[in-house]
Amino acid sequence: MTELKSTAITREDLLFAVRTLTRSRDAVGFAHLVKRTHPSDLVEALESASIEDTVALLLLLAAPQRAELFAHFPPARQDELLRAMPREAVVQLFEHMPSDDRADLFNRLGEEARQKLLPALAKVERDDILKLASYPEGTVGSVTTSDYVYVAPEMTVAEALAHVRATAPDKETIYVIYVLDQHFRLRGTVSLRDLLLADDKATVAEVMRRDPVFARATWPRLKAAELIRRYGLLALPVVNGGDKMIGIVTVDDAMEIEKREDASQLARFGGTAALTSAGSVDLDILNTPFKRMFGVRVFWLVVLTFFGILTSTFVAEQEELLSQVIVLAAFIAPIVDMGGNTGSQSATLVIRAMALGEVKLKWRDLWRVIRRELPVAAALGVVIALLEAVLAYFSKGVGPDVLLVVGLAMLTCTALGGIIGALLPFAARRIGTDPATLSSPLITSVMDLVGVFIYFGIAYVVMGDTLRQAAGA
């Protein structure tokens, strides 16, 4: 048996090849390397190269290969490379890049650079860029590509297949063909498989699937990803306000949307986004400008500062109680922290359920969540309260009255934290705010304030006689 040797290039060999090519500027060698290496791996290997060396290598490639490789660089790196490229090479990039990628790149250009670029482009590319770039960031239109195949309903299957063969090389995907009328309104879809198996003399209208799932360009981009996932689509058609089809969102774009949304929700829930910026948090700790990084982080810190002042002021007013039963001060932190921790857990679970469509803004779902969370929060409260009481007894040697205060406060704060954490995402949805903006630091600060009220309230009730005796003495 003949032994088959892998032609896959190792990372070490790839790095060595890149270093060698940056010195030799071998066009044939670099073209061969690009052909046998995945663009993502090559982009990673080029991270160590300077901007000047990377541009020099890119210029060795033919325009289509250059555009394909360029599209895989991170946005910040693309911007740096673009500034170092000659104008002719920039124009070629915009002519050959996928339509959604070049629209994103165009939106990142300064006004002066845009005005210089547009006259150099052909009218078809210019109109396409301006159309897709007009949709706000975060909408379906902003992630739409116009590189799709369409046919007319009156075409025969043979005519449609000939049209697909003629136009397919420049398109993003050809597995699904869209059926448009003379006004570019979406009438149906037909898979490439169905076309190949159909009678050549049949019309497209006879074999197409009517009433396809679609998205509107102005919808939030996450809606497109949800539709693609729900219906198992390879691509989702996108229409404008006049019901004319403007492009598609592909399944790989949907994966990128969900990846960005996960990162955005994590940022917002971590307290790095203001309420007004929900849904548009794409922070890169290495590349985000100072002003924006400062702006999205300072909001919650200011809010939390006020909560902290309220909490500390209330605790300071309990000076008389703390002076008489000083051991109570030792348990403030663990009690209020537990309420915040439990609340953050519950909020995270509810936000996840909302993102997956398992929970909606309905009274029925709200009641389902409360009914589910209530026994869990109570059980957690009992376990944590008992554990805290045992640890307090053996570590501090406190009396039964203090143990009772600590145990009841821990039980109440833990259970209440779970319930509040579960309810806050519903409250956010009700007022039209992204639930993820109810950040973990905010929930923790709310429970800090609520926790000290509960703790000292229970202390006054349970230890009232002790305090009065101490005051009388």
Steps between C-alpha positions, in 0.01 A plus 500: 500500500634842407550725800323834468690798634317801637551818304383716792761754596595520868484825694878510536549449127239766426671756725836418341352535151348838584829630642685378190249654260504838676870516414494347151172654372452184289164545324480142372596357838248712690222415252578132551492545878163678481360221283590222744428686828168598652469882513437499877827312563692729268357813664609366840851438368514854360425654841872511576579678172506878479230692316746587223605135452141379505395756239798405284395134509136582427602702195674191359160330460245539226214728602239224570739298721615819674140596581418153633801500732444862606141420603628259768706763686343650815337842439769694685775332295304562179486870577878515552569308180262717300679819606831355378371381159522696177169640375477260205533198731229640730263537205570141395421380851160665493433352157570141606406476871168341602233770498425488874870516594570796272195686634637456855841617385347800322316602818829506690663738252518870571285737296795621294610145416145410394475795264831405338404134465148519356583669165760230429246217530270372230139612539380148590746467790446861607121466517526167681737639763287807564185289529640252754703763687184704558362251752588576864742277687317220678225460238449209261584731211845568641596129473331435165691396189368565150702209356212260438349323198147576388279386214163602358190286564418475128840349414515132410717276716751474215520878469536537877787250514677678216457830685638348822807368316563842348466703821605257776879560504463845660231406754523421869283187482309318227334222699181706523377705204253782556203557272431870438240668284574791267479743793755297703233384746567161658257237370664180615817291521628193324794286604772413253419134562135550403605679181737223402235233555211687336379464143690742275175619343327578830489863610669626814158602634393134488792369707567790739400512866262784567473727808866472605626615838660845472627789712457873460812710467404722794454214748765436768774279357447239773153436356661375178724261693199370694304433179794320339543282807128431544436395141840345426571734209823533305409861421218738586356741240480866607246750369468877537199709594360467148523119517782499244775249565835664577711196590551207733645422841700177485530238772864593567392863542235377746767321703705820510192699606434264791867506597494881510171502687639260763801729542274806519274345762803394703634857482167653598437253781851565625415869530686635195210664317255778568127445467493701179760285328331165543541282200802681359783403730794366296796583721853393417729562795799542266345711224197688638578875528559639851196729489255220414657252743477760777144598410348153509670410830451818699116494490445205732790598726330836565166327566663247733678779688163648600374159611818455702452837672140413591608165643792641699284787632239257629764279663657805667162589651499165679794611713308454826401144417847406379666652806287281728524179293825554312509142368212586264741706289698187414208350306389799291721419201423127459125554541461780245748336260299179496186687396685660209659173393168316500332784313769499231460124456124528454523798266756320283274194466194710411692715248633183337147357480378825342782496245414142400130581473408266787350786703298789361354818649173340606331469838491124451877480452559740789294276727684192370835658587384607849348158569825337394735742676312529831568148633854503364576836661344387829700177501820690424417743780449221754825325410710819497336627823576176685856500370551863603356436847727199556807690383403800714463283810835325463701796373356782712343315793191721482185452707168356381338840441777611261492159329126542447547848351779383269310189391171679431674785318699260284187297421299810408773668293586185307138417419406861424809546284397206285148635452612858427764377256236298315253790486734779388542374138120502464491855634767602249305352210182670621661846486661425162856449624735214419494265805877463477540867593381408850861422567636266763658792694159674511323192636775460758472864608121480527530192719767673711251773585208261549721262695607750766137606550401137550796419724459789740121472489520139618761598758268763653210252510692205643732691733266779607496398867878468509541846351252657742676339797833626374358848453349499852828394651 
